[in-house]
Amino acid sequence: MNLQLVGKRALVTGASAGIGVAIAEVLAREGARVLVHGRDTVRTDAVVGRIVSAGGQAMPVIGDLATDDGAAAVYSEAKKAFGGIDILINNAGAYEARPWFETTPETWRKFFETDVLSAVRLILATVPGMQEAGWTWPPEWQLRPRRLWPTMLQRRPQW
């Protein structure tokens, strides 16, 4: 497959395990320079090693995205490593398997910080640089509050 990613700079969060590893490896095989994000240095370095051994370009980015400061540090490190980011894959997430009624509001807050707000933080940090580099949104993605709902209804699949 040729996704025309040669030389593109990709940050993949949550890339030290699971689906994130597969995403990082595919991007590297397609020629992207991949920033492999994780919280665990050993696991993240192992993924970088696999990509580099297969002929790809990758660097580790370690950090916790569950706080504003942590996400800012990850973005800063990623930007410094490759001079910018062309592709952002928000894959970081956390989940502790436990029964619903044993999951406290604090645990839900932690999941929300990691699974949702980490993506918001990185989008807000990354998109301005992408726009400065000439990236634009496809017209159908330029959401305006009045047009969002009718557009969604028009594109909704028929079940």
DOMARMI-766540 format. One record per residue (C-alpha): residue number from 1; x, y, z; residue in one letter. Coordinates in pm, whole numbers. Layout:
N
NUM, X, Y, Z, A .
...
// end
This chain:
159
1, 0, 0, 0, M .
2, 124, 353, -63, N .
3, -27, 610, 168, L .
4, 220, 879, 52, Q .
5, 362, 925, 401, L .
6, 731, 933, 315, V .
7, 898, 1195, 531, G .
8, 582, 1285, 725, K .
9, 627, 1324, 1100, R .
10, 379, 1123, 1306, A .
11, 312, 1125, 1679, L .
12, 131, 812, 1797, V .
13, 19, 827, 2158, T .
14, -25, 506, 2352, G .
15, 215, 335, 2111, A .
16, 403, 123, 2362, S .
17, 147, -160, 2348, A .
18, -150, -299, 2160, G .
19, -306, -114, 1869, I .
20, -65, 177, 1912, G .
21, 228, -49, 1826, V .
22, 56, -167, 1508, A .
23, -28, 191, 1406, I .
24, 330, 307, 1465, A .
25, 472, 13, 1267, E .
26, 241, 68, 969, V .
27, 319, 441, 958, L .
28, 692, 362, 966, A .
29, 658, 100, 690, R .
30, 484, 366, 482, E .
31, 785, 597, 526, G .
32, 670, 824, 808, A .
33, 910, 924, 1083, R .
34, 732, 804, 1394, V .
35, 736, 943, 1745, L .
36, 640, 648, 1964, V .
37, 470, 776, 2279, H .
38, 433, 580, 2599, G .
39, 459, 609, 2974, R .
40, 689, 309, 3016, D .
41, 1042, 369, 2888, T .
42, 1132, 2, 2844, V .
43, 822, -83, 2641, R .
44, 841, 236, 2435, T .
45, 1210, 183, 2355, D .
46, 1132, -176, 2252, A .
47, 877, -54, 1996, V .
48, 1124, 204, 1863, V .
49, 1384, -74, 1835, G .
50, 1146, -295, 1635, R .
51, 1068, -11, 1394, I .
52, 1432, 85, 1347, V .
53, 1535, -282, 1303, S .
54, 1277, -310, 1025, A .
55, 1432, -11, 846, G .
56, 1198, 260, 974, G .
57, 1266, 586, 1152, Q .
58, 1136, 624, 1508, A .
59, 1212, 799, 1834, M .
60, 1060, 754, 2180, P .
61, 855, 1023, 2355, V .
62, 788, 943, 2720, I .
63, 527, 1118, 2930, G .
64, 192, 1119, 3104, D .
65, -83, 1288, 2901, L .
66, -330, 1299, 3191, A .
67, -228, 1653, 3291, T .
68, -189, 1979, 3103, D .
69, 180, 1999, 3195, D .
70, 244, 1637, 3097, G .
71, 77, 1678, 2758, A .
72, 264, 2004, 2697, A .
73, 594, 1831, 2777, A .
74, 516, 1542, 2539, V .
75, 423, 1785, 2261, Y .
76, 735, 1995, 2321, S .
77, 960, 1688, 2314, E .
78, 790, 1557, 2000, A .
79, 819, 1891, 1821, K .
80, 1185, 1922, 1919, K .
81, 1262, 1569, 1797, A .
82, 1134, 1610, 1440, F .
83, 1076, 1985, 1408, G .
84, 698, 1949, 1398, G .
85, 414, 1703, 1362, I .
86, 222, 1628, 1043, D .
87, 15, 1337, 1173, I .
88, -135, 1301, 1521, L .
89, -280, 967, 1626, I .
90, -453, 997, 1964, N .
91, -447, 640, 2085, N .
92, -356, 677, 2453, A .
93, -603, 528, 2694, G .
94, -637, 361, 3029, A .
95, -890, 121, 3169, Y .
96, -903, -87, 3482, E .
97, -1143, -378, 3448, A .
98, -1362, -367, 3755, R .
99, -1735, -389, 3821, P .
100, -1936, -73, 3754, W .
101, -2038, -17, 4117, F .
102, -1680, -60, 4237, E .
103, -1555, 214, 4004, T .
104, -1536, 542, 4193, T .
105, -1592, 888, 4048, P .
106, -1219, 953, 4098, E .
107, -1137, 650, 3882, T .
108, -1376, 778, 3612, W .
109, -1203, 1120, 3630, R .
110, -868, 951, 3577, K .
111, -1000, 763, 3273, F .
112, -1150, 1084, 3132, F .
113, -824, 1275, 3179, E .
114, -627, 1004, 2999, T .
115, -875, 884, 2739, D .
116, -1048, 1209, 2639, V .
117, -871, 1521, 2761, L .
118, -529, 1393, 2654, S .
119, -655, 1396, 2295, A .
120, -802, 1745, 2337, V .
121, -474, 1874, 2481, R .
122, -266, 1737, 2194, L .
123, -508, 1852, 1926, I .
124, -499, 2205, 2067, L .
125, -119, 2194, 2079, A .
126, -62, 2030, 1741, T .
127, -316, 2172, 1497, V .
128, -186, 2533, 1494, P .
129, 155, 2409, 1377, G .
130, -10, 2192, 1114, M .
131, -206, 2491, 987, Q .
132, 109, 2705, 977, E .
133, 270, 2431, 768, A .
134, -12, 2460, 515, G .
135, -241, 2176, 624, W .
136, -608, 2255, 588, T .
137, -931, 2088, 692, W .
138, -1141, 1931, 415, P .
139, -1446, 2156, 359, P .
140, -1686, 1899, 503, E .
141, -1487, 1894, 832, W .
142, -1505, 2268, 885, Q .
143, -1782, 2246, 1137, L .
144, -1993, 2547, 1210, R .
145, -2235, 2524, 1503, P .
146, -2545, 2593, 1292, R .
147, -2448, 2343, 1025, R .
148, -2309, 2062, 1240, L .
149, -2631, 1882, 1321, W .
150, -2793, 1894, 971, P .
151, -2463, 1782, 819, T .
152, -2443, 1491, 1059, M .
153, -2799, 1394, 980, L .
154, -2735, 1401, 607, Q .
155, -2430, 1176, 639, R .
156, -2579, 936, 891, R .
157, -2586, 578, 763, P .
158, -2924, 418, 703, Q .
159, -2976, 114, 922, W .
// end
